[in-house]
Amino acid sequence: MKSRDARRAGLLALVAGLSIAAAAPRSAATVADSLQDHALQQVADSIRTARMRQGWYPPADAESASVRIGRRDAPLVALPFTGGRRSLAALGRAVVSNVSNNAPDSLLALCVTKQEFEVILWPEFPQSRPATGLLAMDGWRVLDNRLVSGTRGAAADWGGQEWTFVRIEATAGIQKFRNFNLHRGIVIVARNAAGQEQRLDFLRTVAERKGVYKIYSMRD
C-alpha cells in the first residue's frame, strides 16, 4: 500500500513539475503542440523509468499500435461540447473580442472543460491506454495549467488594444478521431487599430465535436 502511495505521489510530483515547466519561455513551450504530442509522454516515460528502478516491469502493451496511429480505438460517447462556437471562424471572432477586452476569464470559458476532456478527449489519446499507468486526472492537471496560463498570457501580450478579426487558419491540418477532431497549428489573423494585419499565434489547437468548436491547447 505504501509503495503504491509513493508511486502515486511521484506521479503527482512529475505532473506538478511539468506544470511549472509550462511557465517557461515560449521558445521552450513550442516543443509541444498538445498533450498527446509531448507533455504526457514525458510523464509516462518518467514514471516507467522510476518504477523499473524499483523492480517493476510494464505489462505487455496490447495497444502499442495506438502510438503509431495517434489514437486509441475508443467507443462513441454521448456527452456534447457545451459553450464554444458553431464554426472555427466564430470561435476566432470570440477569441479576438475577448483579447481586445483584456478578458482572460472569458477566453477560458471558450476552452474545453474537465468533464469534456475526461469523457470525450482523453480516452482516445494513446497516453490513456492502461500500460502507461496514467489517469485522466493526470492529463487534466497538465492541460488545465496550460489553458489558465495561456489565456492569461494572451490577454497580457495582446489585450488592451482594439483588434478586428480577419480570418483563422489551421496551418497543421486536422487530426480526426472517433468522437472529435483537432484543428492544429491555429493562427488568427487580425487587424489592429492602425489597420495593420498581424498573425496572432497564441492558440495551438482547437477541438471540434459535432459542429461545436472549443480551445484545446494554447501557448503558455
C-alpha positions as CSV (number, residue, x, y, z in Angstrom):
1,M,0.0,0.0,0.0
2,K,2.8,2.4,0.9
3,S,4.7,1.7,-2.3
4,R,1.5,2.4,-4.3
5,D,1.0,5.6,-2.5
6,A,4.6,6.5,-3.0
7,R,4.3,5.9,-6.8
8,R,1.2,8.0,-6.9
9,A,3.0,10.8,-5.0
10,G,5.8,10.5,-7.5
11,L,3.4,10.8,-10.4
12,L,1.8,13.9,-9.0
13,A,5.2,15.5,-8.4
14,L,6.1,14.8,-12.0
15,V,2.9,16.4,-13.3
16,A,3.5,19.4,-11.0
17,G,7.0,19.7,-12.4
18,L,5.6,19.7,-15.9
19,S,3.1,22.4,-14.9
20,I,5.9,24.6,-13.6
21,A,7.9,23.9,-16.8
22,A,4.9,25.1,-18.8
23,A,5.5,28.6,-17.5
24,A,9.0,28.6,-19.1
25,P,9.8,30.9,-22.0
26,R,7.8,30.4,-25.1
27,S,10.7,29.0,-27.1
28,A,10.7,26.0,-24.8
29,A,6.9,25.8,-24.7
30,T,6.6,25.5,-28.5
31,V,8.2,22.0,-28.3
32,A,4.7,20.5,-27.6
33,D,1.6,21.2,-29.6
34,S,-0.7,19.3,-27.3
35,L,-0.8,16.8,-24.5
36,Q,-0.7,13.7,-26.7
37,D,2.4,15.0,-28.5
38,H,4.8,15.6,-25.7
39,A,3.9,16.5,-22.2
40,L,2.1,13.3,-21.1
41,Q,4.6,11.2,-22.9
42,Q,7.3,12.8,-20.7
43,V,5.2,11.9,-17.7
44,A,4.7,8.3,-18.9
45,D,8.4,7.8,-19.7
46,S,9.5,9.2,-16.3
47,I,7.0,7.0,-14.3
48,R,8.0,3.9,-16.3
49,T,11.7,4.5,-15.6
50,A,11.2,5.2,-11.9
51,R,9.1,2.1,-11.5
52,M,11.6,-0.2,-13.3
53,R,14.3,1.0,-11.0
54,Q,12.2,-0.4,-8.2
55,G,11.9,-3.7,-9.9
56,W,8.6,-3.2,-11.7
57,Y,8.2,-4.1,-15.3
58,P,5.4,-2.9,-17.5
59,P,2.9,-5.5,-18.7
60,A,2.5,-6.4,-22.4
61,D,1.2,-3.3,-24.2
62,A,-1.7,-4.6,-26.2
63,E,-2.4,-1.2,-27.6
64,S,1.1,-0.2,-28.6
65,A,-0.1,0.4,-32.2
66,S,-2.1,3.4,-30.9
67,V,1.1,5.4,-30.5
68,R,1.9,4.9,-34.2
69,I,-1.6,5.8,-35.5
70,G,-2.1,8.6,-33.0
71,R,-5.3,7.4,-31.3
72,R,-7.0,4.6,-29.4
73,D,-10.0,2.6,-30.5
74,A,-12.3,4.3,-28.1
75,P,-16.1,3.8,-28.0
76,L,-18.6,6.5,-29.1
77,V,-19.7,8.9,-26.3
78,A,-22.9,10.9,-26.0
79,L,-21.6,13.9,-24.0
80,P,-21.8,17.1,-26.1
81,F,-19.4,20.1,-26.1
82,T,-21.1,22.9,-24.2
83,G,-20.4,26.6,-24.9
84,G,-17.9,27.1,-27.6
85,R,-18.9,28.4,-31.0
86,R,-20.6,26.9,-34.1
87,S,-17.7,27.5,-36.5
88,L,-14.0,27.9,-36.5
89,A,-14.4,31.5,-37.7
90,A,-17.0,32.2,-35.0
91,L,-14.5,30.9,-32.3
92,G,-11.8,33.1,-33.8
93,R,-14.1,36.2,-33.6
94,A,-14.9,35.4,-30.0
95,V,-11.2,35.0,-29.1
96,V,-10.3,38.3,-30.7
97,S,-13.1,40.1,-29.0
98,N,-12.1,38.7,-25.6
99,V,-8.5,39.6,-26.2
100,S,-9.4,43.1,-27.2
101,N,-11.4,43.4,-24.0
102,N,-8.4,42.0,-22.0
103,A,-10.7,39.3,-20.6
104,P,-8.8,36.1,-19.8
105,D,-11.7,34.6,-17.9
106,S,-13.9,34.9,-20.9
107,L,-11.2,33.2,-23.0
108,L,-11.0,30.4,-20.5
109,A,-14.8,29.9,-20.9
110,L,-14.1,29.0,-24.6
111,C,-11.8,26.2,-23.6
112,V,-12.7,22.5,-23.1
113,T,-13.8,21.6,-19.6
114,K,-12.6,19.0,-17.2
115,Q,-15.6,16.8,-18.0
116,E,-15.2,17.2,-21.7
117,F,-11.5,16.3,-21.5
118,E,-12.0,13.2,-19.3
119,V,-15.1,11.8,-21.1
120,I,-14.6,12.8,-24.8
121,L,-10.9,13.5,-25.5
122,W,-8.7,11.6,-23.0
123,P,-10.0,8.0,-23.9
124,E,-8.8,8.4,-27.5
125,F,-5.3,9.6,-26.7
126,P,-2.6,6.9,-26.7
127,Q,-1.4,8.0,-23.3
128,S,-4.7,6.9,-21.8
129,R,-4.0,3.2,-22.5
130,P,-3.6,1.0,-19.4
131,A,0.1,0.3,-20.0
132,T,1.1,3.9,-19.3
133,G,-0.4,4.0,-15.8
134,L,-1.8,7.5,-16.3
135,L,-5.3,8.6,-15.4
136,A,-7.5,11.3,-16.8
137,M,-6.9,13.5,-13.8
138,D,-3.2,13.5,-14.5
139,G,-3.8,14.7,-18.1
140,W,-6.2,17.3,-16.9
141,R,-3.7,18.8,-14.4
142,V,-1.3,19.4,-17.2
143,L,-3.9,20.7,-19.7
144,D,-5.7,22.9,-17.1
145,N,-2.4,24.6,-16.2
146,R,-1.6,25.3,-19.8
147,L,-5.1,26.7,-20.5
148,V,-5.1,29.0,-17.5
149,S,-1.5,30.2,-18.2
150,G,-2.3,30.6,-22.0
151,T,-5.4,32.7,-21.6
152,R,-3.7,35.0,-19.1
153,G,-0.7,35.2,-21.4
154,A,-2.8,36.0,-24.4
155,A,-4.6,38.8,-22.6
156,A,-1.3,40.2,-21.2
157,D,0.5,40.1,-24.6
158,W,-2.3,41.2,-26.9
159,G,-5.0,42.7,-24.8
160,G,-5.9,46.3,-24.2
161,Q,-6.0,47.3,-27.9
162,E,-8.7,47.1,-30.5
163,W,-8.5,44.1,-32.8
164,T,-10.7,43.2,-35.8
165,F,-10.9,39.6,-36.8
166,V,-9.9,38.8,-40.4
167,R,-9.6,35.0,-40.6
168,I,-8.4,31.9,-38.7
169,E,-6.1,29.2,-40.2
170,A,-5.3,25.7,-39.2
171,T,-1.8,25.6,-40.6
172,A,-1.0,22.0,-39.5
173,G,-4.3,20.5,-40.7
174,I,-6.9,18.4,-39.0
175,Q,-6.4,15.2,-37.0
176,K,-9.6,13.1,-36.9
177,F,-10.7,11.0,-34.0
178,R,-13.9,9.0,-33.5
179,N,-15.5,11.5,-31.2
180,F,-13.9,14.7,-32.1
181,N,-11.4,16.4,-34.5
182,L,-8.3,18.5,-33.6
183,H,-7.5,21.6,-35.8
184,R,-3.8,22.1,-35.3
185,G,-1.4,24.9,-35.8
186,I,-4.0,27.6,-35.3
187,V,-3.2,31.2,-36.3
188,I,-5.6,34.1,-36.1
189,V,-5.1,36.9,-38.5
190,A,-6.4,40.2,-37.0
191,R,-6.2,43.9,-37.9
192,N,-5.1,46.4,-35.3
193,A,-6.4,49.9,-34.8
194,A,-4.0,51.2,-37.4
195,G,-5.4,48.8,-40.0
196,Q,-2.3,46.6,-40.0
197,E,-2.8,42.8,-40.2
198,Q,-1.0,40.7,-37.6
199,R,-0.8,36.9,-37.1
200,L,-1.7,36.0,-33.5
201,D,-0.4,32.6,-32.7
202,F,-1.2,32.2,-29.0
203,L,-3.6,29.3,-29.9
204,R,-2.2,25.9,-30.7
205,T,-5.1,23.6,-31.2
206,V,-8.9,23.8,-31.4
207,A,-11.1,20.8,-30.6
208,E,-14.3,20.2,-32.7
209,R,-17.2,18.0,-31.8
210,K,-20.4,17.8,-33.8
211,G,-20.1,21.3,-35.1
212,V,-19.0,22.9,-31.9
213,Y,-15.5,24.4,-31.6
214,K,-13.6,25.0,-28.4
215,I,-10.0,25.9,-27.5
216,Y,-8.0,22.8,-26.6
217,S,-4.4,24.0,-26.4
218,M,-2.6,27.3,-26.0
219,R,0.9,28.7,-25.8
220,D,1.6,29.4,-22.2
